[in-house]
Amino acid sequence: MYAVIGITGQVGGAVANSLLQRGEKIRAIVRNAEKAAEWKTRGAEIALADVDDPEALKTALSGVEGAFIMIPPNFAPTPGFLETRTTLASLHKALSAALPKKVVYLSSIGSEQTHGLGLITSTHLLEEQLGSLPIPSAFLRAGWFMENSQWDVAAAREQGKFFSYLQPLDKRFPLVATEDIGRTGADILLQEWGGNRYIEVAGPRQYSPYEIAESFAGVLGHSVEVIAVPREEWAQKFVEQGMPKDRTAPRIEMVEGFNSGLIHFGVPRAEHVIGRIDLKDVLQKLITRA
């Protein structure tokens, strides 16, 4: 039996799906049982627990062979990442009591850095605080999600434009499909190891913004122009997308970390996994669903 937190999301769902396909039993840890109804019909055991409730989490994580854990994404954290710290304290307490045989965590490339990470600070804190537990732990340092391109579908399809915050436009960045992350997570859960592992996961190749636009064009069947969003416009653009005016700094710092090369794929002391799924395949799915 393998416990999965985040099963209703893309990565957690991919982990669970991969485990089920291999004949393994899973326990879906969710706040709302209705959202996990599909997984129950597929044979998953359902455990109700909020990530900020250590007692409920302890029960949900007890008696399992292994667990996949991710913290809720927060694109507009309060100063000091207070929400993340609360969740990590809850997870630490629950895991210390439940002591599953092994844990795989969703992390991010760049999490080994101590500064300049912006939003990725949350996974740096995750590695720092949960890596001290006496449990074999693997931290999946995923690249930039290919599925982030869902926010660019409308402009690419209707205006023939792709507005890029990743810059310069000819610089290649490590993108990865969530399905590849999930499959890797399942692979690792079925392995045995001791201590902490740090595993970077990227797609079969890296892409520049020019190449992302070309991939959009190949799927849509018309030209797509890539446009670099000026740095001085980022904060306002993020506010227009719904972010609080005083919470844009972490997202800006994260993007700058990718652009400067501070956040990159290929840290020497990490393991490296190359996925199978090409960006065009992901874009095709996103455009079909849009």
Buried (B, 14 or more C-beta within 10 A) or exposed (E): BBBBBBBBBBBBBBBBBBBBEEEBEBBBBBBEEEEBEEBEEEEBBBBBBBBBBBEBBBBBBBEBBBBBBBBBEBBBBBEEBEBBBEBBEBBBBBBBBBBBEBBBBBBBBBBBBEEBBBBBBBBBBBBEBBBEBEBBBBBBBBBBBBBEBBEBBEBBBEEBBBBBBBBEBEBBBBBBBBBBBBBBBBBBBBEEEEEBBBBBBBBBEBBBBBBBBBBBBEBBEEEBEBBEBEEEEBBEBBBEEEBEEEBBBBBBBBBBBBBEEBBBBEBEEBBBBBBEBBBBBBBBBBBEEE
